[in-house]
């Protein structure tokens, strides 16, 4: 398989992971606010936990971004690794979304501890 196809597959997979991660916010937030959907909240929590583990294993850098850089030959900066996200947004995703995830997950944890 040539590099362009591999890069497209990597972008597709990363796009799906990105969508899955964002979609976890709704059930986790719903559980934190209402206490309903505990089982779903536990299952969707696996997505951000898996992403966190991947980041820690790769010294704080996204594994798929590292692969995209290798495939494109990019030494510094950013390599397109999500299909629809412009670079200016992609560079802000982690600094903006990390606090959101921390607050929602912490709120769900508080709800679970108080239940």
N, CA, C and O atoms as CSV, one atom per row, in Angstrom:
chain,resi,resn,atom,element,x,y,z
A,1,UNK,N,N,0.849,-1.176,0.000
A,1,UNK,CA,C,0.000,0.000,0.000
A,1,UNK,C,C,0.898,1.244,0.000
A,1,UNK,O,O,1.882,1.303,0.737
A,2,UNK,N,N,0.556,2.229,-0.825
A,2,UNK,CA,C,1.408,3.414,-0.898
A,2,UNK,C,C,1.139,4.373,0.270
A,2,UNK,O,O,0.154,4.239,0.996
A,3,UNK,N,N,2.030,5.326,0.423
A,3,UNK,CA,C,1.964,6.251,1.566
A,3,UNK,C,C,0.670,7.053,1.604
A,3,UNK,O,O,0.124,7.294,2.681
A,4,UNK,N,N,0.175,7.468,0.447
A,4,UNK,CA,C,-1.053,8.273,0.423
A,4,UNK,C,C,-2.242,7.489,0.959
A,4,UNK,O,O,-3.068,8.039,1.687
A,5,UNK,N,N,-2.336,6.222,0.610
A,5,UNK,CA,C,-3.436,5.394,1.120
A,5,UNK,C,C,-3.291,5.156,2.620
A,5,UNK,O,O,-4.271,5.215,3.363
A,6,UNK,N,N,-2.080,4.893,3.050
A,6,UNK,CA,C,-1.842,4.683,4.482
A,6,UNK,C,C,-2.171,5.962,5.253
A,6,UNK,O,O,-2.795,5.911,6.312
A,7,UNK,N,N,-1.747,7.110,4.716
A,7,UNK,CA,C,-2.039,8.389,5.369
A,7,UNK,C,C,-3.544,8.639,5.420
A,7,UNK,O,O,-4.060,9.110,6.434
A,8,UNK,N,N,-4.253,8.325,4.330
A,8,UNK,CA,C,-5.707,8.497,4.336
A,8,UNK,C,C,-6.348,7.606,5.395
A,8,UNK,O,O,-7.234,8.056,6.121
A,9,UNK,N,N,-5.912,6.347,5.494
A,9,UNK,CA,C,-6.458,5.445,6.516
A,9,UNK,C,C,-6.170,5.972,7.922
A,9,UNK,O,O,-7.031,5.920,8.800
A,10,UNK,N,N,-4.968,6.473,8.124
A,10,UNK,CA,C,-4.620,7.055,9.420
A,10,UNK,C,C,-5.525,8.249,9.725
A,10,UNK,O,O,-6.015,8.387,10.846
A,11,UNK,N,N,-5.748,9.114,8.729
A,11,UNK,CA,C,-6.624,10.269,8.919
A,11,UNK,C,C,-8.052,9.835,9.210
A,11,UNK,O,O,-8.724,10.428,10.054
A,12,UNK,N,N,-8.517,8.808,8.517
A,12,UNK,CA,C,-9.873,8.304,8.735
A,12,UNK,C,C,-10.023,7.752,10.152
A,12,UNK,O,O,-10.994,8.055,10.845
A,13,UNK,N,N,-9.058,6.943,10.573
A,13,UNK,CA,C,-9.093,6.369,11.924
A,13,UNK,C,C,-9.044,7.481,12.972
A,13,UNK,O,O,-9.795,7.450,13.946
A,14,UNK,N,N,-8.164,8.461,12.775
A,14,UNK,CA,C,-8.042,9.543,13.750
A,14,UNK,C,C,-9.308,10.399,13.786
A,14,UNK,O,O,-9.712,10.869,14.850
A,15,UNK,N,N,-9.928,10.598,12.633
A,15,UNK,CA,C,-11.192,11.334,12.583
A,15,UNK,C,C,-12.264,10.598,13.374
A,15,UNK,O,O,-13.013,11.218,14.129
A,16,UNK,N,N,-12.343,9.278,13.208
A,16,UNK,CA,C,-13.329,8.483,13.944
A,16,UNK,C,C,-13.055,8.514,15.451
A,16,UNK,O,O,-13.988,8.591,16.250
A,17,UNK,N,N,-11.787,8.455,15.835
A,17,UNK,CA,C,-11.429,8.539,17.258
A,17,UNK,C,C,-11.799,9.915,17.808
A,17,UNK,O,O,-12.309,10.024,18.923
A,18,UNK,N,N,-11.543,10.957,17.033
A,18,UNK,CA,C,-11.881,12.324,17.431
A,18,UNK,C,C,-13.387,12.458,17.670
A,18,UNK,O,O,-13.815,13.026,18.675
A,19,UNK,N,N,-14.177,11.936,16.744
A,19,UNK,CA,C,-15.639,11.979,16.878
A,19,UNK,C,C,-16.085,11.160,18.089
A,19,UNK,O,O,-16.952,11.591,18.849
A,20,UNK,N,N,-15.491,9.982,18.264
A,20,UNK,CA,C,-15.847,9.143,19.419
A,20,UNK,C,C,-15.524,9.858,20.728
A,20,UNK,O,O,-16.311,9.817,21.674
A,21,UNK,N,N,-14.368,10.512,20.780
A,21,UNK,CA,C,-13.982,11.221,22.003
A,21,UNK,C,C,-14.958,12.356,22.309
A,21,UNK,O,O,-15.397,12.513,23.448
A,22,UNK,N,N,-15.293,13.139,21.297
A,22,UNK,CA,C,-16.246,14.228,21.528
A,22,UNK,C,C,-17.610,13.704,21.937
A,22,UNK,O,O,-18.299,14.317,22.753
A,23,UNK,N,N,-17.999,12.573,21.370
A,23,UNK,CA,C,-19.328,12.034,21.681
A,23,UNK,C,C,-19.414,11.475,23.102
A,23,UNK,O,O,-20.516,11.228,23.593
A,24,UNK,N,N,-18.295,11.272,23.760
A,24,UNK,CA,C,-18.338,10.802,25.149
A,24,UNK,C,C,-18.762,11.903,26.113
A,24,UNK,O,O,-19.225,11.620,27.218
A,25,UNK,N,N,-18.606,13.152,25.699
A,25,UNK,CA,C,-18.937,14.259,26.598
A,25,UNK,C,C,-20.418,14.286,26.960
A,25,UNK,O,O,-20.770,14.597,28.098
A,26,UNK,N,N,-21.285,13.964,26.011
A,26,UNK,CA,C,-22.721,14.025,26.279
A,26,UNK,C,C,-23.155,13.008,27.336
A,26,UNK,O,O,-23.777,13.407,28.320
A,27,UNK,N,N,-22.855,11.702,27.178
A,27,UNK,CA,C,-23.292,10.776,28.226
A,27,UNK,C,C,-22.597,11.001,29.570
A,27,UNK,O,O,-23.213,10.818,30.619
A,28,UNK,N,N,-21.333,11.391,29.549
A,28,UNK,CA,C,-20.648,11.666,30.814
A,28,UNK,C,C,-21.245,12.893,31.496
A,28,UNK,O,O,-21.457,12.896,32.708
A,29,UNK,N,N,-21.511,13.930,30.716
A,29,UNK,CA,C,-22.127,15.128,31.274
A,29,UNK,C,C,-23.539,14.868,31.774
A,29,UNK,O,O,-23.937,15.385,32.817
A,30,UNK,N,N,-24.299,14.064,31.029
A,30,UNK,CA,C,-25.663,13.717,31.442
A,30,UNK,C,C,-25.642,12.957,32.764
A,30,UNK,O,O,-26.440,13.227,33.662
A,31,UNK,N,N,-24.721,12.006,32.871
A,31,UNK,CA,C,-24.607,11.255,34.124
A,31,UNK,C,C,-24.213,12.186,35.276
A,31,UNK,O,O,-24.766,12.095,36.372
A,32,UNK,N,N,-23.254,13.082,35.018
A,32,UNK,CA,C,-22.807,14.001,36.070
A,32,UNK,C,C,-23.947,14.900,36.546
A,32,UNK,O,O,-24.057,15.189,37.737
A,33,UNK,N,N,-24.786,15.335,35.621
A,33,UNK,CA,C,-25.879,16.247,35.983
A,33,UNK,C,C,-27.077,15.548,36.606
A,33,UNK,O,O,-27.692,16.074,37.533
A,34,UNK,N,N,-27.414,14.352,36.094
A,34,UNK,CA,C,-28.679,13.720,36.498
A,34,UNK,C,C,-28.515,12.434,37.293
A,34,UNK,O,O,-29.431,12.022,38.004
A,35,UNK,N,N,-27.360,11.802,37.178
A,35,UNK,CA,C,-27.185,10.498,37.815
A,35,UNK,C,C,-27.749,9.358,36.991
A,35,UNK,O,O,-27.686,8.203,37.412
A,36,UNK,N,N,-28.301,9.660,35.823
A,36,UNK,CA,C,-28.857,8.630,34.944
A,36,UNK,C,C,-27.805,8.183,33.936
A,36,UNK,O,O,-26.996,8.985,33.470
A,37,UNK,N,N,-27.823,6.899,33.609
A,37,UNK,CA,C,-26.915,6.376,32.596
A,37,UNK,C,C,-25.543,6.010,33.116
A,37,UNK,O,O,-24.540,6.191,32.426
A,38,UNK,N,N,-25.497,5.495,34.333
A,38,UNK,CA,C,-24.200,5.155,34.933
A,38,UNK,C,C,-23.440,4.131,34.097
A,38,UNK,O,O,-22.242,4.291,33.862
A,39,UNK,N,N,-24.119,3.087,33.650
A,39,UNK,CA,C,-23.442,2.033,32.885
A,39,UNK,C,C,-22.864,2.581,31.580
A,39,UNK,O,O,-21.725,2.275,31.225
A,40,UNK,N,N,-23.646,3.386,30.873
A,40,UNK,CA,C,-23.162,3.993,29.627
A,40,UNK,C,C,-21.967,4.897,29.920
A,40,UNK,O,O,-20.980,4.880,29.186
A,41,UNK,N,N,-22.055,5.676,30.981
A,41,UNK,CA,C,-20.963,6.585,31.345
A,41,UNK,C,C,-19.672,5.815,31.605
A,41,UNK,O,O,-18.591,6.256,31.216
A,42,UNK,N,N,-19.790,4.676,32.256
A,42,UNK,CA,C,-18.597,3.869,32.534
A,42,UNK,C,C,-17.976,3.366,31.235
A,42,UNK,O,O,-16.756,3.401,31.072
A,43,UNK,N,N,-18.814,2.899,30.313
A,43,UNK,CA,C,-18.287,2.386,29.042
A,43,UNK,C,C,-17.663,3.485,28.188
A,43,UNK,O,O,-16.588,3.290,27.622
A,44,UNK,N,N,-18.328,4.644,28.088
A,44,UNK,CA,C,-17.769,5.701,27.244
A,44,UNK,C,C,-16.522,6.315,27.869
A,44,UNK,O,O,-15.729,6.940,27.165
A,45,UNK,N,N,-16.338,6.154,29.148
A,45,UNK,CA,C,-15.133,6.645,29.804
A,45,UNK,C,C,-13.881,5.931,29.282
A,45,UNK,O,O,-12.771,6.452,29.392
A,46,UNK,N,N,-14.067,4.746,28.719
A,46,UNK,CA,C,-12.932,4.001,28.171
A,46,UNK,C,C,-12.236,4.757,27.040
A,46,UNK,O,O,-11.021,4.642,26.877
A,47,UNK,N,N,-12.995,5.532,26.256
A,47,UNK,CA,C,-12.397,6.260,25.126
A,47,UNK,C,C,-11.385,7.301,25.605
A,47,UNK,O,O,-10.230,7.243,25.181
A,48,UNK,N,N,-11.763,8.257,26.474
A,48,UNK,CA,C,-10.749,9.216,26.918
A,48,UNK,C,C,-9.619,8.575,27.726
A,48,UNK,O,O,-8.485,9.052,27.691
A,49,UNK,N,N,-9.920,7.504,28.447
A,49,UNK,CA,C,-8.864,6.810,29.193
A,49,UNK,C,C,-7.859,6.193,28.218
A,49,UNK,O,O,-6.650,6.281,28.438
A,50,UNK,N,N,-8.349,5.571,27.148
A,50,UNK,CA,C,-7.456,4.979,26.141
A,50,UNK,C,C,-6.610,6.059,25.467
A,50,UNK,O,O,-5.421,5.851,25.223
A,51,UNK,N,N,-7.212,7.203,25.169
A,51,UNK,CA,C,-6.463,8.308,24.564
A,51,UNK,C,C,-5.391,8.804,25.531
A,51,UNK,O,O,-4.257,9.054,25.124
A,52,UNK,N,N,-5.741,8.945,26.800
A,52,UNK,CA,C,-4.776,9.384,27.811
A,52,UNK,C,C,-3.602,8.405,27.904
A,52,UNK,O,O,-2.447,8.824,27.968
A,53,UNK,N,N,-3.897,7.115,27.911
A,53,UNK,CA,C,-2.832,6.107,27.970
A,53,UNK,C,C,-1.931,6.219,26.745
A,53,UNK,O,O,-0.708,6.153,26.861
A,54,UNK,N,N,-2.538,6.388,25.567
A,54,UNK,CA,C,-1.750,6.551,24.344
A,54,UNK,C,C,-0.848,7.766,24.399
A,54,UNK,O,O,0.306,7.705,23.974
A,55,UNK,N,N,-1.362,8.866,24.917
A,55,UNK,CA,C,-0.543,10.072,25.053
A,55,UNK,C,C,0.613,9.849,26.022
A,55,UNK,O,O,1.737,10.279,25.760
A,56,UNK,N,N,0.344,9.183,27.134
A,56,UNK,CA,C,1.399,8.936,28.115
A,56,UNK,C,C,2.465,7.984,27.562
A,56,UNK,O,O,3.654,8.162,27.827
A,57,UNK,N,N,2.045,6.986,26.805
A,57,UNK,CA,C,3.007,6.049,26.221
A,57,UNK,C,C,3.894,6.719,25.177
A,57,UNK,O,O,5.012,6.268,24.931
A,58,UNK,N,N,3.402,7.792,24.564
A,58,UNK,CA,C,4.153,8.496,23.524
A,58,UNK,C,C,4.677,9.845,24.038
A,58,UNK,O,O,4.815,10.792,23.264
A,59,UNK,N,N,4.960,9.928,25.311
A,59,UNK,CA,C,5.553,11.105,25.955
A,59,UNK,C,C,4.749,12.384,25.726
A,59,UNK,O,O,5.315,13.448,25.477
A,60,UNK,N,N,3.416,12.266,25.814
A,60,UNK,CA,C,2.546,13.429,25.723
A,60,UNK,C,C,2.177,13.862,24.320
A,60,UNK,O,O,1.494,14.870,24.138
A,61,UNK,N,N,2.618,13.117,23.335
A,61,UNK,CA,C,2.315,13.446,21.942
A,61,UNK,C,C,1.364,12.407,21.376
A,61,UNK,O,O,1.483,11.218,21.672
A,62,UNK,N,N,0.425,12.857,20.565
A,62,UNK,CA,C,-0.525,11.938,19.942
A,62,UNK,C,C,0.217,10.941,19.048
A,62,UNK,O,O,1.013,11.332,18.194
A,63,UNK,N,N,-0.052,9.676,19.251
A,63,UNK,CA,C,0.596,8.622,18.467
A,63,UNK,C,C,0.283,8.787,16.986
A,63,UNK,O,O,1.174,8.654,16.147
A,64,UNK,N,N,-0.974,9.075,16.658
A,64,UNK,CA,C,-1.360,9.196,15.253
A,64,UNK,C,C,-0.745,10.431,14.605
A,64,UNK,O,O,-0.439,10.405,13.413
A,65,UNK,N,N,-0.556,11.516,15.362
A,65,UNK,CA,C,0.130,12.690,14.836
A,65,UNK,C,C,1.592,12.352,14.545
A,65,UNK,O,O,2.149,12.798,13.542
A,66,UNK,N,N,2.206,11.569,15.418
A,66,UNK,CA,C,3.591,11.142,15.190
A,66,UNK,C,C,3.701,10.321,13.911
A,66,UNK,O,O,4.622,10.517,13.118
A,67,UNK,N,N,2.765,9.407,13.715
A,67,UNK,CA,C,2.763,8.590,12.492
A,67,UNK,C,C,2.524,9.449,11.255
A,67,UNK,O,O,3.165,9.240,10.225
A,68,UNK,N,N,1.610,10.411,11.346
A,68,UNK,CA,C,1.334,11.300,10.211
A,68,UNK,C,C,2.583,12.104,9.854
A,68,UNK,O,O,2.878,12.300,8.676
A,69,UNK,N,N,3.307,12.565,10.853
A,69,UNK,CA,C,4.547,13.300,10.584
A,69,UNK,C,C,5.556,12.413,9.868
A,69,UNK,O,O,6.223,12.851,8.930
A,70,UNK,N,N,5.666,11.161,10.316
A,70,UNK,CA,C,6.588,10.233,9.656
A,70,UNK,C,C,6.187,9.974,8.211
A,70,UNK,O,O,7.033,9.955,7.317
A,71,UNK,N,N,4.899,9.776,7.989
A,71,UNK,CA,C,4.417,9.481,6.634
A,71,UNK,C,C,4.577,10.665,5.688
A,71,UNK,O,O,4.822,10.475,4.496
A,72,UNK,N,N,4.440,11.884,6.202
A,72,UNK,CA,C,4.543,13.071,5.350
A,72,UNK,C,C,5.952,13.651,5.324
A,72,UNK,O,O,6.239,14.542,4.524
A,73,UNK,N,N,6.832,13.155,6.189
A,73,UNK,CA,C,8.186,13.677,6.246
A,73,UNK,C,C,8.286,15.012,6.967
A,73,UNK,O,O,9.282,15.721,6.823
A,74,UNK,N,N,7.278,15.358,7.731
A,74,UNK,CA,C,7.266,16.616,8.479
A,74,UNK,C,C,8.127,16.463,9.728
A,74,UNK,O,O,7.886,15.580,10.552
A,75,UNK,N,N,9.131,17.325,9.863
A,75,UNK,CA,C,10.019,17.255,11.025
A,75,UNK,C,C,9.479,18.060,12.197
A,75,UNK,O,O,9.521,17.608,13.342
A,76,UNK,N,N,8.974,19.252,11.908
A,76,UNK,CA,C,8.428,20.112,12.952
A,76,UNK,C,C,7.040,20.570,12.533
A,76,UNK,O,O,6.647,20.420,11.376
A,77,UNK,N,N,6.313,21.121,13.470
A,77,UNK,CA,C,4.982,21.616,13.140
A,77,UNK,C,C,3.943,20.522,13.188
A,77,UNK,O,O,4.020,19.608,14.009
A,78,UNK,N,N,2.968,20.623,12.296
A,78,UNK,CA,C,1.800,19.753,12.323
A,78,UNK,C,C,1.627,19.081,10.972
A,78,UNK,O,O,1.858,19.702,9.935
A,79,UNK,N,N,1.227,17.833,10.975
A,79,UNK,CA,C,0.878,17.106,9.749
A,79,UNK,C,C,-0.609,16.788,9.816
A,79,UNK,O,O,-1.107,16.377,10.865
A,80,UNK,N,N,-1.325,16.972,8.709
A,80,UNK,CA,C,-2.772,16.722,8.700
A,80,UNK,C,C,-3.030,15.272,9.067
A,80,UNK,O,O,-2.598,14.351,8.373
A,81,UNK,N,N,-3.748,15.084,10.181
A,81,UNK,CA,C,-4.057,13.726,10.625
A,81,UNK,C,C,-5.533,13.548,10.957
A,81,UNK,O,O,-5.942,12.476,11.403
A,82,UNK,N,N,-6.338,14.589,10.743
A,82,UNK,CA,C,-7.792,14.499,10.880
A,82,UNK,C,C,-8.373,15.095,9.603
A,82,UNK,O,O,-7.970,16.178,9.179
A,83,UNK,N,N,-9.310,14.393,8.998
A,83,UNK,CA,C,-9.765,14.749,7.654
A,83,UNK,C,C,-10.352,16.147,7.528
A,83,UNK,O,O,-10.044,16.844,6.561
A,84,UNK,N,N,-11.178,16.579,8.458
A,84,UNK,CA,C,-11.941,17.806,8.255
A,84,UNK,C,C,-11.469,18.984,9.088
A,84,UNK,O,O,-12.008,20.082,8.948
A,85,UNK,N,N,-10.500,18.795,9.933
A,85,UNK,CA,C,-10.119,19.831,10.887
A,85,UNK,C,C,-8.975,20.679,10.335
A,85,UNK,O,O,-7.905,20.143,10.047
A,86,UNK,N,N,-9.175,22.000,10.179
A,86,UNK,CA,C,-8.071,22.843,9.727
A,86,UNK,C,C,-6.964,22.900,10.784
A,86,UNK,O,O,-7.210,22.700,11.973
A,87,UNK,N,N,-5.763,23.173,10.332
A,87,UNK,CA,C,-4.609,23.190,11.241
A,87,UNK,C,C,-4.815,24.161,12.398
A,87,UNK,O,O,-4.473,23.847,13.538
A,88,UNK,N,N,-5.370,25.332,12.117
A,88,UNK,CA,C,-5.546,26.333,13.174
A,88,UNK,C,C,-6.441,25.808,14.299
A,88,UNK,O,O,-6.240,26.160,15.461
A,89,UNK,N,N,-7.418,24.978,13.967
A,89,UNK,CA,C,-8.288,24.381,14.981
A,89,UNK,C,C,-7.607,23.195,15.637
A,89,UNK,O,O,-7.684,23.018,16.853
A,90,UNK,N,N,-6.944,22.389,14.836
A,90,UNK,CA,C,-6.310,21.173,15.359
A,90,UNK,C,C,-5.279,21.509,16.435
A,90,UNK,O,O,-5.139,20.779,17.416
A,91,UNK,N,N,-4.567,22.606,16.248
A,91,UNK,CA,C,-3.556,23.001,17.224
A,91,UNK,C,C,-4.170,23.453,18.545
A,91,UNK,O,O,-3.486,23.488,19.568
A,92,UNK,N,N,-5.457,23.800,18.527
A,92,UNK,CA,C,-6.132,24.270,19.740
A,92,UNK,C,C,-6.977,23.194,20.415
A,92,UNK,O,O,-7.489,23.414,21.512
A,93,UNK,N,N,-7.129,22.051,19.787
A,93,UNK,CA,C,-8.025,21.017,20.317
A,93,UNK,C,C,-7.608,20.585,21.719
A,93,UNK,O,O,-8.423,20.619,22.641
A,94,UNK,N,N,-6.374,20.187,21.890
A,94,UNK,CA,C,-5.942,19.677,23.197
A,94,UNK,C,C,-5.987,20.768,24.267
A,94,UNK,O,O,-6.538,20.523,25.340
A,95,UNK,N,N,-5.428,21.969,24.027
A,95,UNK,CA,C,-5.498,22.989,25.084
A,95,UNK,C,C,-6.923,23.395,25.459
A,95,UNK,O,O,-7.174,23.756,26.609
A,96,UNK,N,N,-7.851,23.343,24.517
A,96,UNK,CA,C,-9.233,23.729,24.811
A,96,UNK,C,C,-10.018,22.559,25.394
A,96,UNK,O,O,-10.728,22.719,26.386
A,97,UNK,N,N,-9.895,21.389,24.785
A,97,UNK,CA,C,-10.739,20.260,25.169
A,97,UNK,C,C,-10.256,19.533,26.418
A,97,UNK,O,O,-11.066,18.937,27.127
A,98,UNK,N,N,-8.973,19.566,26.701
A,98,UNK,CA,C,-8.481,18.870,27.890
A,98,UNK,C,C,-9.168,19.368,29.164
A,98,UNK,O,O,-9.627,18.546,29.956
A,99,UNK,N,N,-9.256,20.687,29.393
A,99,UNK,CA,C,-9.975,21.133,30.595
A,99,UNK,C,C,-11.454,20.733,30.588
A,99,UNK,O,O,-12.017,20.421,31.638
A,100,UNK,N,N,-12.079,20.743,29.414
A,100,UNK,CA,C,-13.488,20.339,29.323
A,100,UNK,C,C,-13.639,18.884,29.748
A,100,UNK,O,O,-14.515,18.553,30.548
A,101,UNK,N,N,-12.782,18.014,29.210
A,101,UNK,CA,C,-12.834,16.598,29.578
A,101,UNK,C,C,-12.556,16.407,31.065
A,101,UNK,O,O,-13.232,15.614,31.720
A,102,UNK,N,N,-11.576,17.117,31.603
A,102,UNK,CA,C,-11.237,16.976,33.022
A,102,UNK,C,C,-12.430,17.367,33.890
A,102,UNK,O,O,-12.751,16.665,34.849
A,103,UNK,N,N,-13.084,18.470,33.569
A,103,UNK,CA,C,-14.235,18.922,34.358
A,103,UNK,C,C,-15.380,17.921,34.265
A,103,UNK,O,O,-15.969,17.561,35.285
A,104,UNK,N,N,-15.705,17.465,33.052
A,104,UNK,CA,C,-16.831,16.536,32.875
A,104,UNK,C,C,-16.536,15.198,33.546
A,104,UNK,O,O,-17.401,14.643,34.223
A,105,UNK,N,N,-15.326,14.676,33.366
A,105,UNK,CA,C,-14.973,13.393,33.983
A,105,UNK,C,C,-14.937,13.529,35.505
A,105,UNK,O,O,-15.399,12.638,36.218
A,106,UNK,N,N,-14.391,14.639,36.006
A,106,UNK,CA,C,-14.369,14.852,37.461
A,106,UNK,C,C,-15.784,14.963,38.015
A,106,UNK,O,O,-16.080,14.415,39.077
A,107,UNK,N,N,-16.659,15.667,37.303
A,107,UNK,CA,C,-18.051,15.795,37.751
A,107,UNK,C,C,-18.741,14.438,37.764
A,107,UNK,O,O,-19.503,14.135,38.683
A,108,UNK,N,N,-18.477,13.617,36.746
A,108,UNK,CA,C,-19.048,12.265,36.724
A,108,UNK,C,C,-18.482,11.439,37.874
A,108,UNK,O,O,-19.203,10.656,38.492
A,109,UNK,N,N,-17.186,11.611,38.164
A,109,UNK,CA,C,-16.579,10.905,39.291
A,109,UNK,C,C,-17.180,11.312,40.626
A,109,UNK,O,O,-17.398,10.473,41.500
A,110,UNK,N,N,-17.447,12.600,40.779
A,110,UNK,CA,C,-18.092,13.081,42.007
A,110,UNK,C,C,-19.486,12.488,42.122
A,110,UNK,O,O,-19.884,12.039,43.197
A,111,UNK,N,N,-20.234,12.483,41.019
A,111,UNK,CA,C,-21.586,11.906,41.029
A,111,UNK,C,C,-21.522,10.433,41.423
A,111,UNK,O,O,-22.328,9.961,42.225
A,112,UNK,N,N,-20.553,9.708,40.849
A,112,UNK,CA,C,-20.426,8.275,41.140
A,112,UNK,C,C,-20.064,8.061,42.612
A,112,UNK,O,O,-20.596,7.159,43.260
A,113,UNK,N,N,-19.153,8.896,43.140
A,113,UNK,CA,C,-18.733,8.759,44.539
A,113,UNK,C,C,-19.872,9.060,45.505
A,113,UNK,O,O,-19.947,8.467,46.581
A,114,UNK,N,N,-20.751,9.970,45.129
A,114,UNK,CA,C,-21.867,10.342,45.998
A,114,UNK,C,C,-23.068,9.409,45.866
A,114,UNK,O,O,-23.986,9.447,46.686
A,115,UNK,N,N,-23.056,8.577,44.833
A,115,UNK,CA,C,-24.215,7.683,44.608
A,115,UNK,C,C,-24.224,6.520,45.573
A,115,UNK,O,O,-25.123,5.681,45.520
